[in-house]
Amino acid sequence: MPGPSALSSSETAYGVRGFCLAKHESDYNTKALNEKQQFLSVSANPEDLPMSTEVYESPYADPDELRSTTVDRKNLILEDAELGSGNFGTVLRGTYQMRKTQKQVAVKILKNDDNNDAVRDEMLREAQVMQQLDNPYIVRMIGICEAENLMLVMELAELGPLNKYLQRNRLAIKNVTELVHQVCMGMKYLEEHNFVHRDLAARNVLLVTQHYAKISDFGLSKALTNEQDHYKSKGHGKWPVKWYAPECMNFYTFSCKSDVWSFGVLMWEAFSYGQKPYKGMKGPDVIPMIESGKRLAAPASCPPEIYNLMLKCWTYK
């Protein structure tokens, strides 16, 4: 069966990090950059690539903070500040009183609706996936609160989605590269733990700070068994087609490699400062274009080395 990419999440991360290091050390010296990328893409070790960005500890790093899958409503204070909304309801800012400290959180609240059983089940599936994950570059699930409404209590990333932030703030290329590398590191963790995200896009990357990104939105994610290298859907759903590799649409097959394809589109969004991919095209028209060998054009301000990495993410053979 055709696969979307020759790259794993780790190799993609090393490629992006290689660009960061080469830019820092050689100020875009092409020879040094190419040598650094070539080395990192085949032989780099995560321990050799220290991140300069400080990351927040897990809320349960303190052994006295006993982790629970549930949150007591009396320990949760909701604010009026709405962070987002959707078919499920709203996301509000809140404060969670832990045993020793308070933590600012985002609370996804299911709206009151007589016909919301399917949405409720979807939210609970997302919570179940997120509760299995613990990584600095992934939004952590604090717990589920069953009160007046079903609530998912999560880490707060108050600067919001990456695409919207970049539309408002033209960050330096080095800063954008730093953020997409962090997404790579979150992807690497998912791959190592046999999870397929299935919805990687700039809208689903949230910013804690200008220099700190986290992957979010695990509503479509699937956990694979040790014997599986892909997930096969039974049929077509309401899918983000423009971010999907051809085999996702042609064969309903999803894997860590199809996530790498999606990451290539996410990178394109980031270096386009939040533009929509394949603008003016309908989703069903994208796959024939890809199968004809055409790809998204390089963003105007994108370094050629980064665009070459995007093209590697979009390898289909």
Secondary structure, 3 states (H helix, E strand, C coil): CCCCCCCCHHHHHHHHHHHHHHHHHHCCCHHHHHHHHHHHHHHCCHHHCCCCCCCCCCCCCCCCCCCCCECCHHHEEEEEEEEEEECCEEEEEEEEECCCCEEEEEEEEECCCCCCHHHHHHHHHHHHHHCCCCCCCECCEEEEEECCCEEEEEECCCCEEHHHHHHHCCCCHHHHHHHHHHHHHHHHHHHHCCEECCCCCHHHEEEEECCEEEECCCCCCEECCCCCCCEECCCCCCCCHHHCCHHHHHHCEECHHHHHHHHHHHHHHHHCCCCCCCCCCCHHHHHHHHHCCCCCCCCCCCCHHHHHHHHHHCCCC
